[in-house]
């Protein structure tokens, strides 16, 4: 299994329903990121929710359940 460090862009793409969402669930990889990156993504969730016409709480839920390990 390969470990891949993830920045904000693929996480935002996943929240938008992009290809990275599918890749995050690929069992051949393990994804890691930092708390700073997660906070950066959370900053954009209200804007993404508005763009998608959905509640931001749903996107926070999706973010919290992505198979990405957050390093402290």
MIGU-591771 format. One record per residue: residue number from 1; x, y, z of N, C-alpha, C in turn. Coordinates in Angstrom, 2 decimals, always signed. Atoms other than C-alpha are relative to their C-alpha. Layout:
MIGU-591771
(NUM,(X,Y,Z),(X,Y,Z),(X,Y,Z)) ...
END
This chain:
MIGU-591771
(1,(+0.85,-1.17,+0.00),(+0.00,+0.00,+0.00),(+0.90,+1.24,+0.00)) (2,(-0.76,-1.24,+0.08),(+1.36,+3.42,-0.95),(-0.69,+1.08,+0.82)) (3,(+0.52,-1.12,-0.78),(+0.96,+6.42,+1.33),(+0.22,+1.27,-0.81)) (4,(-0.04,-1.22,+0.80),(+0.16,+9.69,-0.42),(-0.44,+1.18,+0.86)) (5,(+0.36,-1.23,-0.70),(+0.19,+13.15,+1.15),(-0.91,+0.83,-0.91)) (6,(+1.02,-0.70,+0.78),(-2.80,+15.22,+0.03),(-0.08,+1.46,+0.44)) (7,(+0.22,-1.40,-0.34),(-3.16,+18.99,-0.18),(-1.48,+0.33,-0.18)) (8,(+1.41,-0.40,+0.01),(-6.40,+20.98,-0.28),(-0.71,-0.24,-1.33)) (9,(+0.67,+0.07,+1.31),(-7.08,+20.83,-4.03),(-0.74,-1.32,-0.26)) (10,(+0.76,+1.23,+0.25),(-7.95,+17.11,-4.36),(-1.13,-0.23,+1.00)) (11,(+1.07,+0.14,-0.98),(-10.01,+17.28,-1.17),(-1.20,+0.84,-0.42)) (12,(+1.08,-0.86,+0.51),(-12.03,+20.22,-2.52),(-0.64,-0.65,-1.23)) (13,(+0.53,+0.70,+1.18),(-12.38,+18.31,-5.80),(-0.94,-1.13,+0.40)) (14,(+0.86,+1.10,-0.48),(-13.80,+15.34,-3.89),(-1.32,+0.54,+0.50)) (15,(+1.25,-0.60,-0.50),(-16.34,+17.59,-2.18),(-0.89,+0.47,-1.14)) (16,(+0.75,-0.42,+1.18),(-17.36,+18.83,-5.62),(-0.44,-1.19,-0.85)) (17,(+0.39,+1.19,+0.74),(-17.83,+15.23,-6.79),(+0.98,-0.37,-1.10)) (18,(-1.01,+0.26,+1.02),(-14.62,+15.12,-8.84),(+0.60,-1.39,+0.09)) (19,(-0.64,+1.31,+0.11),(-12.48,+12.15,-9.78),(+0.75,-0.40,+1.27)) (20,(-0.77,+0.34,-1.21),(-10.44,+12.40,-6.58),(-0.85,-0.72,+1.04)) (21,(+0.88,+0.71,-0.94),(-13.48,+11.21,-4.61),(+0.13,-1.51,-0.19)) (22,(-0.14,+1.42,+0.31),(-13.23,+7.85,-6.35),(+1.40,-0.51,+0.38)) (23,(-1.37,+0.41,-0.29),(-9.45,+7.73,-5.94),(+0.22,-0.15,+1.50)) (24,(-0.16,+0.10,-1.45),(-9.67,+8.35,-2.19),(-0.49,-1.35,+0.54)) (25,(+0.53,+1.29,-0.45),(-11.58,+5.07,-1.89),(+0.71,-1.18,-0.65)) (26,(-0.81,+1.07,+0.59),(-8.96,+3.07,-3.83),(+0.81,-0.65,+1.12)) (27,(-0.64,+0.71,-1.10),(-7.69,+0.41,-1.43),(+1.50,-0.18,-0.16)) (28,(-1.44,+0.13,+0.23),(-4.21,+0.47,-2.98),(+0.79,+1.17,+0.60)) (29,(-0.65,-1.20,-0.52),(-3.48,+3.84,-1.38),(-0.53,+0.33,+1.40)) (30,(+0.40,-0.58,-1.28),(-3.57,+5.42,+2.05),(+0.34,+1.48,-0.09)) (31,(-0.18,-1.44,+0.15),(-3.98,+9.18,+2.16),(+0.16,+0.66,+1.36)) (32,(-0.23,-0.76,-1.23),(-2.65,+11.56,+4.79),(+0.01,+1.49,-0.34)) (33,(-0.06,-1.44,+0.14),(-2.88,+15.29,+5.31),(+0.24,+0.60,+1.38)) (34,(-0.22,-0.68,-1.28),(-2.37,+17.89,+8.02),(-1.27,+0.70,+0.44)) (35,(+1.15,-0.75,-0.52),(-4.84,+19.69,+10.26),(-0.13,+1.34,-0.72)) (36,(+0.02,-1.29,+0.69),(-3.87,+22.93,+8.51),(-0.72,-0.13,-1.35)) (37,(+0.67,+0.22,+1.29),(-5.01,+21.52,+5.15),(-1.50,-0.18,+0.22)) (38,(+1.42,+0.21,-0.27),(-8.31,+20.35,+6.65),(-0.68,+1.32,+0.33)) (39,(+0.58,-1.31,-0.32),(-8.92,+23.83,+8.11),(-0.12,+0.88,-1.24)) (40,(+0.08,-0.77,+1.26),(-8.14,+25.36,+4.71),(-1.21,-0.44,-0.81)) (41,(+1.16,+0.52,+0.74),(-10.75,+23.09,+3.08),(-1.29,+0.46,+0.67)) (42,(+1.22,-0.40,-0.72),(-13.32,+23.87,+5.80),(-0.35,+1.45,-0.25)) (43,(+0.22,-1.41,+0.27),(-12.90,+27.56,+5.06),(-0.83,+0.20,-1.28)) (44,(+0.70,-0.13,+1.28),(-14.29,+26.96,+1.55),(-1.33,-0.76,-0.06)) (45,(+1.22,+0.81,+0.04),(-17.15,+24.62,+2.46),(-1.27,+0.84,-0.19)) (46,(+1.23,-0.78,+0.25),(-19.85,+27.36,+2.70),(-0.13,+0.42,-1.47)) (47,(+0.02,-0.40,+1.40),(-18.90,+28.58,-0.78),(-0.29,-1.19,-0.92)) (48,(+0.23,+1.21,+0.80),(-18.83,+25.05,-2.21),(-1.46,-0.43,+0.13)) (49,(+1.40,+0.39,-0.24),(-22.21,+24.26,-0.61),(-0.95,+0.88,-0.80)) (50,(+0.85,-0.93,+0.76),(-23.74,+27.36,-2.16),(+0.06,-0.32,-1.49)) (51,(-0.18,+0.32,+1.43),(-22.30,+26.46,-5.57),(-0.78,-1.27,-0.37)) (52,(+0.69,+1.26,+0.27),(-23.76,+22.95,-5.30),(-1.47,+0.02,+0.38)) (53,(+1.40,-0.09,-0.41),(-27.07,+24.13,-3.83),(-0.35,-0.99,+1.09)) (54,(+0.27,+0.93,-1.09),(-26.78,+22.02,-0.71),(+0.42,+0.62,+1.32)) (55,(-0.37,-0.49,-1.32),(-26.37,+22.50,+3.02),(+1.46,-0.29,+0.28)) (56,(-1.41,+0.20,-0.31),(-22.85,+22.94,+4.27),(+0.22,-1.15,+0.97)) (57,(-0.15,+1.11,-0.95),(-23.49,+20.37,+7.00),(+0.25,-1.32,-0.71)) (58,(-0.23,+1.22,+0.78),(-23.60,+17.65,+4.35),(+1.45,-0.09,-0.44)) (59,(-1.39,+0.00,+0.45),(-20.19,+18.69,+3.03),(+0.97,-0.20,+1.16)) (60,(-0.84,+0.27,-1.18),(-18.71,+18.79,+6.53),(-0.01,-1.50,+0.32)) (61,(+0.12,+1.44,-0.24),(-20.01,+15.23,+6.96),(+0.85,-0.79,-0.99)) (62,(-0.79,+0.68,+1.03),(-18.46,+14.13,+3.67),(+1.49,+0.15,+0.31)) (63,(-1.41,-0.25,-0.31),(-15.14,+15.74,+4.60),(+0.46,-0.86,+1.18)) (64,(-0.38,+0.77,-1.20),(-15.08,+14.09,+8.03),(+0.06,-1.50,-0.26)) (65,(+0.04,+1.43,+0.26),(-15.74,+10.69,+6.47),(+0.84,-0.45,-1.19)) (66,(-0.94,+0.40,+1.05),(-13.21,+10.77,+3.64),(+1.09,-0.86,+0.64)) (67,(-1.05,+0.87,-0.57),(-10.59,+8.03,+4.13),(+1.38,+0.66,-0.07)) (68,(-1.25,-0.74,-0.05),(-7.83,+10.53,+4.84),(+0.40,+0.12,+1.47)) (69,(-0.49,-0.10,-1.37),(-5.74,+10.34,+7.99),(+0.58,+1.40,+0.18)) (70,(-0.50,-1.33,-0.30),(-5.12,+13.76,+9.51),(+1.08,-0.08,+1.06)) (71,(-1.13,+0.01,-0.93),(-1.73,+14.17,+11.15),(-0.07,+1.21,+0.91)) (72,(+0.07,-1.08,-1.00),(-1.61,+16.27,+14.31),(+1.37,+0.60,+0.22)) 
END
